[in-house]
Amino acid sequence: MTLAEDGAVAGVWLNAIGTATPPHDVHAKFIDYAPAMLATARDRRLFARMVARSGIAHRYSVLEPDSDRSALDTGGFYRRGSFPTTDARMATFEAQALPLALAAVGNLGAEEGTSWKDGLSHLIITCCTGFVAPGLDAALIDRLGLDSAIERTLVGFMGCNAAFNGLKLARHIVRSEPRARVLVLSLELCTLHLQETAGLEQALSFLIFADGCAAAIISEEPRGLRLDRFASVVLQEGAGLITWRIGGAGFEMHLSGEVPAALSRSLPAHVATIAGQRPLDEISAWAVHPGGRSVLDAVEASLELGEDALAPSRAVLRDFGNMSSATVLFVLARMLAGGHVGPGLAFGFGPGLSIESMAFHGIAA
């Protein structure tokens, strides 16, 4: 199936998406707390300037913010001078991941109706912020009453663009087994990995990230968004620009300020590959992972897009921040809710520096 086959309905389809976030909006709390961590008055001024330019109004966490200015959360998870160890963070992930996953799946069920689980044959989970075994796959099978023989796959530690790998795998499955129905669930608890840092660049990376979950159904049923093809590239020049390593005090993120420039140099050629023969002015929807306002600005400028082209991505960034792998599914959910018709391109960016992309198409009902 290609983008040129606009009139066709045969293929693999993303039928519906359910999304969920935890109840606690922590964005304002972090803005109030973070300056005290920074080493210099200059860094504090720059932090305030970047807050104003971030394009983010809300970010949600499984941790409840404390009204005390000197504390981050009510449970004392983060204590100044004694941030939690990795095992403590993973214990919190184990306790908090399943309720959020069930909320996203519940919202998917509200979209799909009571029979949404009928015929589910495969379960794919993407996550890079927590690991436990037995994991979310086993827990969801138990709580949702799924067939214990359902085929399970975990796509782990692939970062912000992992949802593309989950959707890509689901498409391969349905193409080889046309009766398959695949549940793809992307769950990230990014706020469990805050580091106590005096560095401005690291503090700014924490300003972006949040918790969230999205659940999607992929099948051959022709409704929603048709998944036409995928492409992937690893940019060797950017190998150290995004890194994600497991340390003794949580997972340690490095997000370089050079990422937007690296994407600007490489994205036009990659877009030409995924778009095939279709001119970019014929693309009616752009689902770009909102890795940050500067990333979206770089995509918009390098591809010479109109100022409203990335409106869905900017809206998700504003309302939820960067929820790692779940975020692009929040963008696609807005397009499904709006009844998108026509060709679209989606992009995600992750460690490597890597670009994952997808060509999709909405057909009028």
N, C-alpha and C positions, 0 to 999 in steps of 0.2 A: 504494500500500500504506500502511495506517495502523495505529496501535497497536490500534485497535478490532477489527481483523481477526485476532484471536489464533489462530483455527483454521486460517488459510491458511498454506501453505508456499511459494506462488509469490512471487517477488520476487528481490531481490539479496542475496547472502549472503557474509559474511566466514567463509570455511571453516576457515582455520588461520593461526596466527601462530608464527613462529620468532624467538627473541630471542637477543641476545649482548651481552656487555660485554667490555672489555679485561681482561687478567689482573691489573692492578695496583690494589690498594685504596689510595687516597690520602687517605681522609678523616682518619685519625688524623694523618698527616703534615701536612696543612694546618692542623689545629687546633694542632699544635705550632709550626708556622712562622709563622702569621699574626700572632700578638701582637707580634712584633718589628717588623712593618710599621706598627703603629698608633701614633698620635702621643702619646696620653696614657694614664696609668694608669687613668683612668675608662673610656676606650674599651676597654682590655684587660679590665677587670672586666665590662663590658657584653657584650663578645664571648664571654667564658667563660660568662656566664649564658645567652646565646642558643644557644650550642653545646649546653648541657644541655637546652634546650627545643626543639631543632630537630626531634627525631623521626627523625634520620638516624644510622645506625650504619655504613654503608658507602657509598663512592662510588668508581667505577672510572675509570681513565685509561689512555691509550696511553703515558703517560710513567711511567717506573718511579721511585718515591720513593727518595731517598737516605737512608742511615742517619745521615749527618752532619746534625746539627740546624741547621747554618747553610746547608745547601743543600736545594733542593726536589727535584731529580730527578738521576738518575745521569748523564744525558747532558749536563748543564749547559745545558739548553734555557732555564731560568729562572736568571739570575745576578743577584744583588742589585746594583742600580745599573745593570743593562744587560739588561733584558728584551727578548725578540726583536722584530724588526720584523714587519710584516704579511706581507711576502713570505716570511720564514723560517717563520712559522706556517703559511702556505699550502703551503709545501714539505713540512712535516711532515704536514699534512692529506692531501696527495696520496699520501704514502708509507703512511699508516696507515689510510686510509678503506677501501680495497678489502679488506684482510684481515678487518676487522671485519664488513663487509657479507657477505663469503663465509661467515663463521661463522654469522651470522643466517640466511642462506639455507640453509646446511647443516642447521641445526636445524629449519628449515621442512621441508626434504626428509625429515628423520628422522620428522617428524609425518605427512607426506603420502605417503611411499613413493617408490619409484624413478621412478615415472611423473609426478611432480608438475609437471615442465616441459612435459608434453604439452599442446599447444593454447594455450600462453601467447601472447596477442595484443597485450598492452599492458604497458608498464613505466612506473611512476610513482615518482619519487624526491623525497622532501622533505628539505631540509637548509637550515640557516641559519648553519652554523659553518665552512663551507669551500666554495671554488669553484675548479674547474679545468676546462679543456676541451682535448681530449675528457675527459669526466667519468666518473663512476661508471656511468652508463648504458652507454657504449661499453665500459668495462672489464668490466662484468658480462656483456654480450652475448658478449664474447670468451671469458672464463673459464668461463662456464656453457654455452657452445655454443648460445646462443639464436639463433633465426631473425634474420638481419640486417635483415629487414624489419619487425621488431616495432615498434610505435608507442611513442615515448618522450616523456615529459613530465617536466620538472623544476619542482617547486614550491619556489621559493627565497625565503628571507628573510622568511617569514611567522611565524617564531618558534615558541613552544611549542605553539600550536594547529594547526600546519601538517598534522599527520596527519589531522585532520578534513577539510582541503581535499583531501588525497590520496584518502581514502576516498570523499568526496563525488564527486570526479571519476570514480573507479572505478565508483561506482554509476550515474552518468549514462551511462558507456560501456556497461555491461552492459544497462541499460534500453534503449538504442538499438540495441545489437548483442547479442542474447541469447546467442550462442555465444561471446562474448568471455570470456577468462580473464585477469585483471589481477593483476600482481605490484606491490604497493605496498611500497616500502622507505623507512623513515625512519631516517636516520643522522645523529648529531650528535657532534662532538668538542668539547664545551664547554670542556674543560680546556686547550685551546690558546689561550684568550683571557683568562687571568689577567692582571690589571694590577697593577703595583707601586703601591700606594696607601696613604696614611695615613688614609683616610676609613673610618669605621666602617660606614656604610651599604653602601659598595661591597664591603668585606671580607665583610660578611654575605651579600651576593649570591653571592660566590664560594664561600661555605660550602655552598651548596645544589647547585651544578651539577656534572654528571658526563658521562661519555661512554657511549654505548650505541647499539644498532641493533635495529630490529625489521623483519621482512619478513612480509607477509600476502598471502594469495590471496583474491580476490573474484571470484565467479562467480554464475550462476543455480542452481548445484547446491544443493539445500535441505538444508544441514547447517551447523552452527556457529551464528552469530548473524545473523539477518535484519536488514538495514539499512533501516529503515522511512522515515526522513526526516531532514533536516538543517535547521538554522537558524543564522543569523549576525547579529550586531549589533556596530556600532562605537559605543562610548560616548564621545561628544564631550567630556564632562567629564573624561575620563581620558586625553586625548591625550598628555600628557607623562609618564604614570606608568610606562610600560614603553617604553623606546627601545633601539635596537640599531643602532649606526652603525659604519662602517668607518673606523678611524683609522690613523695611521702605525705604531702599535705594537699591532696586533690590532683585533678588533671590540670596541667599547666599549659595555658593557651598563649601563643605568640601570634599576633595579628599585626603585620607591618603596615605602616602608613604608605608603603610603596605599592600595595596591592592594586589600587585604582589605576595607577600609571601602567603597571604590567598588563592589566586587563585591556586597557585602551589600545596597547600595541598589538595584542594578539586576537582580540575578539572579532574584529571585522573579517579576518580570514576564516575563523571558525564559523561565524554566522553564514558566510557564503557556502560553506560545506553543508551545513544542516538545512539551509533554505533551498538547496538545489538550484533549479532554474527559475525559481520565483523571485521577482524583484522585491526588495524590502518594502517598497511603498504599497505592496499588495497584502502585507501582513496586517491583519486587523486586531491582533491581540499580542501583547508582550507580557509574559509571566516570568519576571526576573526576580531571583532570590534577593531580598533586600538585606544584603550583608552590611549595610550602613548607607547613610545618605551619600557619602563620597563615592561609594561603589555604584549606586544608581546614577549619580551624575556622570561618572565615567562611561557607563554603558550608553546613556542617552547621547553624550557628546560624540563618542567614537563611532556610533552607528547613525548619527545625524537624525535622531528621532524627534518627533514633535513633542512639545512640552507636556502634553497629556498622555503620551504613549505609555508611560510607566505609572500612571495614576493608581492602578490596583496595588502595585508593589509599594508605592509610597504610602498608601493608606494602611496597608498591613504593618509597615515599619512604624508609622505613627501610633497605631492602636495597640501593637503587641511587641514591638522591637524585633530582634533577630532570635528566633527560636530554633536555630540550627536546622536540622533536616526537615522539621515539620513546616517550616515557614513557607516554602513555595506551594505547599498544598493549601495553605490558607489563601494564597493568592489565587490559585486555581479554583478554590471553593467560591470566591467572589465572582469569578467568571461564569461558573455553573449557575450560581444564583441569578446572575444577570441575563442568562439565556444567550451566552456568546454564540454567534454564528460566524463561520469563516475560518481562514487559516490563522494559526498562531505559532509562536515560538516561545520556548521556556528555557531558562538558563539558571545554573547554580554554580557556585564557586567554592572550592575546598582545598584541603592540604595537597601540596604537590608542586607548585600551584596547579590545580586541575580545574577544567571546565567540563561540566556535564550539560547536555542540551537535549531538547525534545521538540519535535514538530508535531503539532496537534491540529485538530479541525473540529469545529462545532457545526452540526447540521440542524437546520430548523425542524422542529417537531411536526 
